C-alpha cells in the first residue's frame, strides 16, 4: 500500500533523494528534473544518477542519510502525473525497469531503508521536454521538499 509522501518527507530523518531517468526520453527524465531542483539542507541531500544507479552505489552509501528515496518515472497505468511512494517490492507490481539494474535487486546494495517515488509519465518518446501534467506534479513535489 502506498505511503503518504508528506509524512516521509517531513520526518526528522536525514533523506537522500536520487534522481533516476533518461533526460532524452521526455517524462522518463522526471527524476532528474526533480533532483536537480531540490534545495539541500542538513536533513536533505540529493544526487542525480540518470540511468546508471549501479555506478553510484558507493557514493550513495557514503552520503550520510537515514532514508533513501529514488525518484523515477513509473508506469502505474494511471493518469499522467499520478504519484506514489512505494517499497521496491511494491513497485514490481507496476512496472519493469528501463534502467541497467533491476529495482528488485536494489535493497541489497544500500544500508538504509529504500523508497521509490514514482511518477506516472505521459510520454517516453525521444525529446527533452517534460509533459505539462508531469511537470506540474513534479513542481508540487519540489514545493513540498523545498519547504522543509
Residue, then its C-alpha position, 0 to 999 in steps of 0.5 A: x500500500x502506498x505511503x503518504x509522501x508528506x509524512x516521509x518527507x517531513x520526518x526528522x530523518x536525514x533523506x537522500x533523494x536520487x534522481x533516476x531517468x533518461x533526460x532524452x526520453x521526455x517524462x522518463x527524465x522526471x527524476x532528474x528534473x526533480x533532483x536537480x531542483x531540490x534545495x539541500x539542507x542538513x536533513x536533505x541531500x540529493x544526487x542525480x544518477x540518470x540511468x546508471x544507479x549501479x555506478x553510484x552505489x558507493x557514493x550513495x552509501x557514503x552520503x550520510x542519510x537515514x532514508x533513501x528515496x529514488x525518484x523515477x518515472x513509473x508506469x502505474x497505468x494511471x493518469x499522467x502525473x499520478x504519484x506514489x511512494x512505494x517499497x521496491x517490492x511494491x513497485x514490481x507490481x507496476x512496472x519493469x525497469x528501463x534502467x541497467x539494474x533491476x529495482x528488485x535487486x536494489x535493497x541489497x546494495x544500500x544500508x538504509x531503508x529504500x523508497x521509490x517515488x514514482x511518477x506516472x509519465x505521459x510520454x517516453x518518446x525521444x525529446x527533452x521536454x517534460x509533459x505539462x501534467x508531469x511537470x506540474x506534479x513534479x513542481x508540487x513535489x519540489x514545493x513540498x521538499x523545498x519547504x522543509 
